[in-house]
Amino acid sequence: MPDWAYAVILGVIEGLTEFIPVSSTGMMLLAKHGMGLTDPFWNTFAVMIQLGAILAVVVLYFQKLWGALITLPTRPESRHFALTVLIAFIPSVVLGLLLHDFIKGVLFDNPTVQCISLIIGGVVLLLIDRMAPAPTQDDPTKLTYRTALAIGLFQVLSMIPGTSRSGSTIVGAMLMRVEKRAAAEFTFFLAIPTMMGAFVLDALESKDQLMASGRLELLAIGFVTAFVVAIVVIKAMLAIVTRRGFAPFGWLRIAIGVVGLALLNFA
């Protein structure tokens, strides 16, 4: 199979899974393992095409995000929203920088860890969907600072491949009495600085390799594919969450984890 086809497949996986609570990292790593993509370039590729998914959030929520940005000097509500995103972002910055080498060197390429994390996360989603406390916050731009910090601490769990950044933050938000759709939307907003940080860090570390590989066109293919697919997925996810909650994603995680373990054990 040509490299451009791998780039399209991984771009589709990134767009499909980045914002639903099934772990884009886990799915990406399992896909690479299944396709035999052992070249370190594909690890960097998987992180950098997240920028396409980020752009999807910016496009879909442009009016709200731009409105908050230009009114930061004049509106307390805009400053409050920006501060909640920043507060939620800080724990991942601190621990991400401290544990970056360990995560990439020890956990990042362990398919068994990813499958087990998928199953555990799926069970947690099923439980939280049924047992979460009654929501008291339904506007993702008006969360309390305490809630934002708790969500940020939950996001740290996503550093374990297979755990899911969106899944971790959604569970944290619902435990802090945030309504389901608002929890999902705040997760989208928090993804912008979080994923941008990961993108910049990996780009700086891998710039020489990327330039020397002559594979920048593959990154462009993956970027565009992830962007287009993510736009569709974000809209679909909000519709599913509004009607059926997060249980469908919990069952999906469990199914993927079980199938993944079976394939690994019988390979």
C-alpha positions as CSV (number, residue, x, y, z in Angstrom):
1,M,0.0,0.0,0.0
2,P,1.4,3.5,-0.9
3,D,2.3,5.9,1.9
4,W,-0.4,8.4,0.8
5,A,-3.0,5.7,1.5
6,Y,-1.7,5.1,5.0
7,A,-1.9,8.9,5.5
8,V,-5.5,9.0,4.5
9,I,-6.4,6.0,6.7
10,L,-4.7,7.6,9.7
11,G,-6.3,11.0,9.0
12,V,-9.7,9.4,8.9
13,I,-9.0,7.6,12.2
14,E,-7.8,10.9,13.8
15,G,-10.9,12.8,12.6
16,L,-13.3,10.0,13.7
17,T,-11.8,9.5,17.2
18,E,-10.3,12.8,18.4
19,F,-13.4,14.2,19.9
20,I,-15.5,11.2,20.8
21,P,-14.4,9.4,24.1
22,V,-12.8,6.4,22.5
23,S,-9.1,7.6,22.5
24,S,-7.7,8.8,19.2
25,T,-4.2,8.0,20.4
26,G,-5.1,4.4,21.2
27,M,-6.9,4.0,17.9
28,M,-4.0,5.5,16.0
29,L,-1.4,3.3,17.7
30,L,-3.5,0.1,17.2
31,A,-4.0,1.0,13.5
32,K,-0.2,1.6,13.0
33,H,0.5,-1.7,14.8
34,G,-2.0,-3.5,12.6
35,M,-0.6,-1.9,9.4
36,G,3.0,-2.5,10.4
37,L,4.0,1.1,10.4
38,T,7.1,1.0,12.5
39,D,8.9,4.0,11.1
40,P,9.2,6.7,13.8
41,F,7.9,9.2,11.3
42,W,4.4,7.8,11.8
43,N,4.5,8.5,15.5
44,T,5.2,12.2,14.7
45,F,2.6,12.1,11.9
46,A,-0.1,10.9,14.4
47,V,0.5,13.9,16.7
48,M,0.9,16.5,14.1
49,I,-2.3,15.8,12.1
50,Q,-4.2,16.7,15.3
51,L,-3.9,20.2,14.1
52,G,-6.5,19.4,11.4
53,A,-8.9,18.3,14.1
54,I,-8.2,21.5,16.1
55,L,-9.0,23.6,13.1
56,A,-12.4,21.8,12.8
57,V,-13.3,23.0,16.3
58,V,-12.2,26.6,15.5
59,V,-14.3,26.6,12.3
60,L,-17.4,25.2,13.9
61,Y,-17.2,27.5,17.0
62,F,-15.6,30.4,15.2
63,Q,-18.4,32.9,16.1
64,K,-18.3,32.1,19.8
65,L,-14.5,31.9,20.0
66,W,-13.9,35.1,18.1
67,G,-16.6,36.9,20.0
68,A,-14.9,35.9,23.3
69,L,-11.5,36.9,22.0
70,I,-12.3,40.4,20.8
71,T,-14.3,41.2,23.9
72,L,-11.6,40.0,26.4
73,P,-10.8,43.7,27.4
74,T,-14.4,44.7,27.9
75,R,-16.5,41.8,29.0
76,P,-16.0,39.9,32.3
77,E,-17.8,36.9,30.9
78,S,-15.2,36.6,28.1
79,R,-12.3,36.8,30.6
80,H,-14.0,34.2,32.8
81,F,-14.4,31.8,29.9
82,A,-10.8,32.3,28.8
83,L,-9.6,31.7,32.4
84,T,-11.5,28.5,32.8
85,V,-9.9,27.1,29.7
86,L,-6.5,28.2,30.8
87,I,-6.9,26.7,34.3
88,A,-8.0,23.4,32.9
89,F,-5.1,23.4,30.5
90,I,-2.3,24.1,33.1
91,P,-2.2,20.5,34.7
92,S,-1.5,18.9,31.3
93,V,1.2,21.5,30.5
94,V,3.1,20.8,33.8
95,L,2.8,17.0,33.8
96,G,3.1,16.7,30.0
97,L,6.5,18.4,30.0
98,L,7.7,16.4,33.0
99,L,6.5,13.0,31.7
100,H,6.8,13.5,28.0
101,D,9.8,11.2,27.5
102,F,8.4,8.4,29.7
103,I,5.0,8.4,28.0
104,K,6.5,8.3,24.5
105,G,9.2,5.9,25.4
106,V,7.4,3.4,27.6
107,L,3.6,3.7,27.2
108,F,3.2,5.1,23.7
109,D,3.8,1.9,21.7
110,N,2.2,-0.6,24.0
111,P,-0.9,-2.0,22.3
112,T,-1.9,-4.1,25.4
113,V,-1.9,-1.0,27.6
114,Q,-4.1,0.7,25.1
115,C,-6.7,-2.1,24.8
116,I,-6.9,-2.5,28.6
117,S,-7.4,1.3,29.0
118,L,-10.1,1.2,26.3
119,I,-12.1,-1.4,28.2
120,I,-11.7,0.3,31.6
121,G,-12.6,3.6,30.1
122,G,-15.7,2.1,28.5
123,V,-16.9,0.7,31.8
124,V,-16.4,4.1,33.5
125,L,-18.4,5.8,30.7
126,L,-21.3,3.4,31.2
127,L,-21.3,4.0,34.9
128,I,-20.9,7.8,34.8
129,D,-23.7,8.0,32.2
130,R,-26.1,6.3,34.6
131,M,-24.8,7.5,38.0
132,A,-23.5,11.0,37.5
133,P,-24.9,13.6,39.9
134,A,-27.6,15.9,38.7
135,P,-26.1,18.7,36.6
136,T,-26.1,22.3,37.9
137,Q,-24.0,23.9,35.1
138,D,-25.2,23.8,31.5
139,D,-23.2,26.6,29.9
140,P,-19.6,25.5,28.9
141,T,-18.5,29.2,28.9
142,K,-19.6,29.8,32.5
143,L,-18.1,26.9,34.4
144,T,-16.7,27.7,37.9
145,Y,-12.9,27.9,38.3
146,R,-13.1,24.9,40.7
147,T,-14.9,22.9,38.0
148,A,-12.3,23.9,35.3
149,L,-9.4,22.8,37.6
150,A,-11.0,19.4,38.3
151,I,-11.6,18.9,34.5
152,G,-7.9,19.8,33.9
153,L,-6.8,17.2,36.5
154,F,-8.9,14.5,34.9
155,Q,-7.4,15.4,31.5
156,V,-4.0,14.4,32.9
157,L,-5.3,10.7,32.9
158,S,-5.4,10.9,29.1
159,M,-1.6,10.7,29.0
160,I,-2.0,7.0,29.3
161,P,-2.6,5.8,25.7
162,G,-6.1,4.4,25.3
163,T,-7.6,6.5,28.1
164,S,-9.0,9.2,25.9
165,R,-8.5,12.9,26.4
166,S,-12.1,13.7,25.7
167,G,-13.4,10.8,27.8
168,S,-11.3,11.8,30.8
169,T,-12.4,15.4,30.7
170,I,-16.1,14.5,30.1
171,V,-16.1,12.2,33.1
172,G,-14.5,14.9,35.2
173,A,-17.0,17.5,34.0
174,M,-20.0,15.3,34.7
175,L,-18.7,14.4,38.2
176,M,-18.5,18.2,38.8
177,R,-22.2,18.4,37.8
178,V,-21.8,19.7,34.3
179,E,-24.6,18.8,31.8
180,K,-23.6,16.2,29.2
181,R,-23.7,18.4,26.1
182,A,-21.9,21.3,27.9
183,A,-19.3,18.8,29.1
184,A,-18.6,17.7,25.5
185,E,-18.4,21.3,24.3
186,F,-16.0,22.4,27.0
187,T,-13.9,19.4,26.0
188,F,-13.8,20.7,22.5
189,F,-12.6,24.2,23.7
190,L,-10.0,22.7,26.0
191,A,-8.7,20.6,23.1
192,I,-7.5,23.7,21.2
193,P,-4.6,24.7,23.6
194,T,-3.9,21.1,24.7
195,M,-3.5,19.7,21.2
196,M,-1.8,22.8,19.9
197,G,0.8,22.4,22.7
198,A,1.4,18.7,21.7
199,F,1.7,19.8,18.1
200,V,4.2,22.5,18.7
201,L,6.3,20.3,21.1
202,D,6.5,17.4,18.5
203,A,7.1,19.8,15.6
204,L,10.1,21.3,17.4
205,E,11.5,17.9,18.4
206,S,11.0,16.4,14.9
207,K,11.6,19.3,12.5
208,D,14.9,18.0,11.2
209,Q,13.5,14.5,10.7
210,L,10.4,15.9,8.9
211,M,12.4,18.1,6.6
212,A,14.9,15.4,5.8
213,S,12.2,12.7,5.2
214,G,10.6,14.5,2.3
215,R,7.2,13.5,3.6
216,L,5.6,16.9,4.3
217,E,3.0,16.1,1.6
218,L,1.9,13.1,3.7
219,L,1.3,15.5,6.7
220,A,-0.8,17.7,4.4
221,I,-2.9,14.7,3.3
222,G,-3.4,13.6,6.9
223,F,-4.2,17.2,8.0
224,V,-6.9,17.8,5.4
225,T,-8.5,14.4,6.0
226,A,-8.6,14.8,9.8
227,F,-10.1,18.3,9.4
228,V,-13.0,17.2,7.1
229,V,-13.8,14.1,9.1
230,A,-13.7,15.9,12.4
231,I,-16.2,18.5,11.3
232,V,-18.7,15.7,10.6
233,V,-17.9,13.8,13.7
234,I,-18.3,16.8,16.1
235,K,-21.8,17.5,14.8
236,A,-22.8,13.8,15.0
237,M,-21.3,13.4,18.5
238,L,-23.3,16.3,19.9
239,A,-26.5,14.9,18.4
240,I,-25.8,11.4,19.9
241,V,-24.9,12.8,23.3
242,T,-28.1,14.9,23.4
243,R,-30.3,12.0,22.6
244,R,-28.6,8.9,24.1
245,G,-25.8,10.1,26.4
246,F,-22.3,8.6,26.4
247,A,-23.3,4.9,26.7
248,P,-22.9,4.1,23.0
249,F,-19.3,5.3,23.2
250,G,-18.7,3.2,26.3
251,W,-19.9,0.1,24.5
252,L,-17.8,1.0,21.5
253,R,-14.6,1.3,23.7
254,I,-15.2,-2.0,25.3
255,A,-15.8,-3.8,21.9
256,I,-12.6,-2.3,20.4
257,G,-10.6,-3.2,23.5
258,V,-11.8,-6.8,23.6
259,V,-11.2,-7.3,19.9
260,G,-7.8,-5.7,20.1
261,L,-6.7,-8.0,23.0
262,A,-8.0,-11.0,21.1
263,L,-6.1,-10.1,18.0
264,L,-2.9,-9.4,20.0
265,N,-3.1,-12.7,21.8
266,F,-3.8,-14.8,18.6
267,A,-1.5,-12.9,16.3
